[in-house]
């Protein structure tokens, strides 16, 4: 922050310079911490109302973390391996096969966990509001105490698995509990990145994770969508149609980016040794990107597959950034073409005249 235009953002996802030093603001450890787990069990017709109520909780600061609301297939990628034995004539799981598979692990239609931070009184308020609002749509548990070393934490570590197994949760489902809680405490984990091995391997590795080396096939896209029921439901339905057209299982996570926007993370797992699956996955990616851009939902980042066209729907911004690129890197030496930003050569004469006049 300072006098004049804000410049720091110009060097995020850009090719305007080389960042040699950066700072990261850390969140001070809160006085109290808890962790909420939510499972959506209401009807599909109630989902829009749920999204609007969830947004209110975020807007009010009741939910301060950035949870990922995962659909059933996305959760199953974490707790299981792909059930090839349940595949019928289609290339993806039928609705009945999906229900059968989810029942084996006790996975609901939608699931998320979130961290609760603040003073003891703030935590009590957050828990009360979360229960009041979300219990009408499903089940809420507060399990943050399982990571504590006091008597209550030890007791909860013994009781929670028993209670949840009685609810139909598998051991693999419960294995994600501690890593999930610690993630919201700022403790990194490789537990969830292992899901990229979900379809290409018979089991997930416990260490030495390297998806590229191990030929894991995954393509994903993250369009930014306004955080309202109308837009979120529309985006989900649009994505679902594209998944079905290309015959892939429906993987989606709603990432709460802010009170005003979510990232709709969609992805497909495919076999990298299968040319037909590679072709289907590539076509899925291209249609998903184009359809969401046409609907006004741009991705928050893109891969090298779509760098050249990543700003085609925003030509004014692309032109303006091209002029900045010309000023700081006229020979386009730094990451040429990254995010579609190129030197604005057609403005070279204007820029040169301006410099000469000065």
For each residue, the residues with C-beta under 8 A, 3 or more apart:
1: 6
2:
3:
4:
5:
6: 1 9
7: 10 11
8: 11 12
9: 6 12
10: 7 14 16 17 324
11: 7 8 14 16 17 19
12: 8 9
13: 301 338 339
14: 10 11 17 321 338 339 341
15: 325 329 334 335 336 337 338 339 341
16: 10 11 321 324 325 328 329 334 341
17: 10 11 14 328 329 334
18: 334
19: 11 22
20:
21:
22: 19
23:
24:
25:
26: 186
27: 30 117 186
28:
29:
30: 27 33 117 118 119
31: 118 119 120
32: 116 117 118 119 120 122 123
33: 30 115 116 117 123 144 185
34: 115 116 123 126 127 142 144 145
35: 113 114 115 116 142 143 144 180 181 184
36: 113 114 116 127 130 140 141 142 143 144
37: 111 112 113 140 141 142 143 180
38: 111 112 113 114 130 134 138 139 140
39: 108 110 111 138 139
40: 47 50 108 109 110 111 137 138
41: 108 109 137 138 139
42: 46 47 50 136 137 138
43: 46 47
44: 47
45: 48
46: 42 43 49 50 137
47: 40 42 43 44 50 51 110 229 233
48: 45 51 52 229 230 232 233
49: 46 52 53 137 229
50: 40 42 46 47 53 54 134 137
51: 47 48 54 55 227 228 229 232 233
52: 48 49 55 56 228 229
53: 49 50 56 57 133 134 137
54: 50 51 57 58 63 69 133 134 256
55: 51 52 58 59 227 228 259
56: 52 53 59 60 133
57: 53 54 60 62 63 129 130 133 134
58: 54 55 61 62 63 227 256 258 259
59: 55 56 259
60: 56 57 129
61: 58 64
62: 57 58 125 126 129 130
63: 54 57 58 67 114 116 126 130 256
64: 61 115 116 117 118
65: 114 115 116 117 184
66: 255 256 257
67: 63 112 113 114 255 256
68: 112 253 254 255 256 265
69: 54 110 111 112 253 254 255 256
70: 74 75 78 110 111 112 252 253
71: 74 75 109 110 250 251 252 253
72: 75 76 98 102 107 108 109 110 111
73: 76 77 93 98 249 250 251 252
74: 70 71 77 78 251 252 253
75: 70 71 72 78 79 107 108 111
76: 72 73 79 80 101 102 105 107
77: 73 74 80 195 198 251 269
78: 70 74 75 176 191 192 195
79: 75 76 105 107 170 172 173 175 176
80: 76 77 83 101 104 105 172 198
81: 198 199 201 202 203 204
82: 198 199 269
83: 80 86 87 93 97 101
84: 87
85:
86: 83 93 97 100 101
87: 83 84 90 91 92 93 97
88: 94 97
89:
90: 87 93 94 247
91: 87 247 248
92: 87 243 247 248 249 250
93: 73 83 86 87 90 97 98 101 249
94: 88 90 97 98
95: 98 99
96: 99 100
97: 83 86 87 88 93 94 100 101
98: 72 73 93 94 95 101 102 249
99: 95 96 102 103
100: 86 96 97 103 104
101: 76 80 83 86 93 97 98 104 105
102: 72 76 98 99 105 106 107 108
103: 99 100 106 168
104: 80 100 101 170
105: 76 79 80 101 102 169 170 172 173
106: 102 103 164 167 168 169 170 173
107: 72 75 76 79 102 111 173
108: 39 40 41 72 75 102 111 138 139
109: 40 41 71 72
110: 39 40 47 69 70 71 72 138
111: 37 38 39 40 69 70 72 75 107 108
112: 37 38 67 68 69 70
113: 35 36 37 38 67 180 181 184
114: 35 36 38 63 65 67 184
115: 33 34 35 64 65 144 184 185
116: 32 33 34 35 36 63 64 65 123 126 127 130 142 144
117: 27 30 32 33 64 65 122 123
118: 30 31 32 64 121 122 123 126
119: 30 31 32 122 123
120: 31 32 123 124
121: 118 124 125
122: 32 117 118 119 125 126
123: 32 33 34 116 117 118 119 120 126 127
124: 120 121 127 128
125: 62 121 122 128 129
126: 34 62 63 116 118 122 123 129 130
127: 34 36 116 123 124 130 131 142
128: 124 125 131 132
129: 57 60 62 125 126 132 133
130: 36 38 57 62 63 116 126 127 133 134 140
131: 127 128 134 135 140
132: 128 129 135
133: 53 54 56 57 129 130 136
134: 38 50 53 54 57 130 131 137 138 140
135: 131 132 138 139 140
136: 42 133
137: 40 41 42 46 49 50 53 134
138: 38 39 40 41 42 108 110 134 135
139: 38 39 41 108 135
140: 36 37 38 130 131 134 135
141: 36 37
142: 34 35 36 37 116 127 145
143: 35 36 37 146 156 160 177 181
144: 33 34 35 36 115 116 147 181
145: 34 142 148 152 153 156
146: 143 153 156 157 160 177 178 181
147: 144 153 178 181 182 185
148: 145 152 153
149: 153 154
150: 153 154
151: 154 155
152: 145 148 155 156
153: 145 146 147 148 149 150 156 157
154: 149 150 151 157 158
155: 151 152 158 159
156: 143 145 146 152 153 159 160
157: 146 153 154 160 161
158: 154 155 161 162
159: 155 156 162 163
160: 143 146 156 157 163 164 174 177
161: 157 158 164 165 171 174
162: 158 159 165 166
163: 159 160 166 167
164: 106 160 161 167 169 173 174
165: 161 162 168 169 170 171 174
166: 162 163
167: 106 163 164
168: 103 106 165
169: 105 106 164 165 173 174
170: 79 104 105 106 165 173 174
171: 161 165 174 175
172: 79 80 105 175 176
173: 79 105 106 107 164 169 170 176
174: 160 161 164 165 169 170 171 177
175: 79 171 172 178 179 191
176: 78 79 172 173 179 180 191 192
177: 143 146 160 174 180 181
178: 146 147 175 181 182
179: 175 176 182 183 189 191 192
180: 35 37 113 176 177 183 184 191 192
181: 35 113 143 144 146 147 177 178 184 185
182: 147 178 179 185 187 189
183: 179 180 187 188 189 192
184: 35 65 113 114 115 180 181
185: 33 115 147 181 182
186: 26 27
187: 182 183
188: 183
189: 179 182 183 192
190: 193 194 207 209
191: 78 175 176 179 180 194
192: 78 176 179 180 183 189 195
193: 190 196 209 211
194: 190 191 197 204 205 209
195: 77 78 192 198 204
196: 193 200 211 216 218 269
197: 194 200 201 203 204 205 211 214 216
198: 77 80 81 82 195 201 204 269
199: 81 82 217 269 270 271
200: 196 197 214 215 216 217 269 271 272
201: 81 197 198 204 205 214 216
202: 81
203: 81 197
204: 81 194 195 197 198 201
205: 194 197 201 208 209 214
206:
207: 190
208: 205
209: 190 193 194 205
210: 213 214
211: 193 196 197 214 216 218
212: 215 216
213: 210
214: 197 200 201 205 210 211
215: 200 212 272 273
216: 196 197 200 201 211 212 272
217: 199 200 269 270 271 272 277 278 281
218: 196 211 267 268 269 270
219: 267 268 270 281 282 284 285 303
220: 265 266 267 268
221: 265 266 267 285 288 289 292 299 302
222: 255 263 264 265 266 299 300 301
223: 235 263 264 266 292 297 298 299 300
224: 257 261 262 263 264 297 298 299 300
225: 231 232 235 261 262 263 264 297
226: 231 232 260 261 262
227: 51 55 58 231 232 256 257 258 259 260 261 262
228: 51 52 55 231 232
229: 47 48 49 51 52 232 233
230: 48 233 234
231: 225 226 227 228 234 235 297
232: 48 51 225 226 227 228 229 235 236 254 262 264
233: 47 48 51 229 230 236 237
234: 230 231 237 238 295
235: 223 225 231 232 238 239 264 292 295 297
236: 232 233 239 240 252 264
237: 233 234 240 241
238: 234 235 241 242 291 292 295
239: 235 236 242 243 250 252 264 266 288 292
240: 236 237 243 244 250
241: 237 238 244 245
242: 238 239 245 246 284 287 288 291
243: 92 239 240 246 248 249 250 251 266 268 284
244: 240 241 247 250
245: 241 242 287
246: 242 243 268 280 281 283 284 287
247: 90 91 92 244 280
248: 91 92 243 251 268 270 280 281 284
249: 73 92 93 98 243 268 269
250: 71 73 92 239 240 243 244
251: 71 73 74 77 243 248 266 267 268 269
252: 70 71 73 74 236 239 264 265 266
253: 68 69 70 71 74 264 265
254: 68 69 232 262 263 264 265
255: 66 67 68 69 222 262 263 264 265
256: 54 58 63 66 67 68 69 227 262
257: 66 224 227 261 262 263 300
258: 58 227 261
259: 55 58 59 227
260: 226 227
261: 224 225 226 227 257 258
262: 224 225 226 227 232 254 255 256 257
263: 222 223 224 225 254 255 257 300
264: 222 223 224 225 232 235 236 239 252 253 254 255 297
265: 68 220 221 222 252 253 254 255
266: 220 221 222 223 239 243 251 252 288
267: 218 219 220 221 251
268: 218 219 220 243 246 248 249 251 281 284 285
269: 77 82 196 198 199 200 217 218 249 251
270: 199 217 218 219 248 274 277 278 280 281
271: 199 200 217 274 277
272: 200 215 216 217 278
273: 215
274: 270 271 277 278
275: 278 279
276: 279 280
277: 217 270 271 274 280 281
278: 217 270 272 274 275 281 282
279: 275 276 282 283
280: 246 247 248 270 276 277 283 284
281: 217 219 246 248 268 270 277 278 284 285
282: 219 278 279 285 286 305
283: 246 279 280 286 287
284: 219 242 243 246 248 268 280 281 287 288
285: 219 221 268 281 282 288 289 305 306
286: 282 283 289 290 305 306
287: 242 245 246 283 284 290 291
288: 221 239 242 266 284 285 291 292
289: 221 285 286 292 293 299 302 306
290: 286 287 293 294
291: 238 242 287 288 294 295
292: 221 223 235 238 239 288 289 295 297 298 299
293: 289 290 296 297 298 312 313
294: 290 291
295: 234 235 238 291 292
296: 293
297: 223 224 225 231 235 264 292 293
298: 223 224 292 293 313 314
299: 221 222 223 224 289 292 302 310
300: 222 223 224 257 263
301: 13 222
302: 221 289 299 305 306 307 310 339
303: 219 306 307
304: 307
305: 282 285 286 302
306: 285 286 289 302 303 309 310
307: 302 303 304 310 337 338 339 340
308: 337 340
309: 306 312 340
310: 299 302 306 307 339 340
311: 314 315 317 318 321 339 340 341
312: 293 309 315 318 340
313: 293 298
314: 298 311 317 318
315: 311 312 318 319
316: 319 320
317: 311 314 320 321
318: 311 312 314 315 321 322 340 341
319: 315 316 322 323 344
320: 316 317 323 324
321: 14 16 311 317 318 324 325 341
322: 318 319 325 326 341 342 343 344 347
323: 319 320 326 327 344 347 351
324: 10 16 320 321 327 328
325: 15 16 321 322 328 329 332 341 342 343 344
326: 322 323 329 330 343 344 345 347 348 351
327: 323 324 330 351
328: 16 17 324 325
329: 15 16 17 325 326 332 333 334 343
330: 326 327 343
331: 343
332: 325 329 336 342 343
333: 329 336
334: 15 16 17 18 329
335: 15 338
336: 15 332 333 342
337: 15 307 308 340 341 342
338: 13 14 15 307 335 341
339: 13 14 15 302 307 310 311
340: 307 308 309 310 311 312 318 337
341: 14 15 16 311 318 321 322 325 337 338
342: 322 325 332 336 337
343: 322 325 326 329 330 331 332
344: 319 322 323 325 326 347 348
345: 326 348
346:
347: 322 323 326 344 350 351
348: 326 344 345 351 352
349: 352 353
350: 347 353 354
351: 323 326 327 347 348 354 355
352: 348 349 355 356
353: 349 350 356 357
354: 350 351 357 358
355: 351 352 358
356: 352 353
357: 353 354
358: 354 355
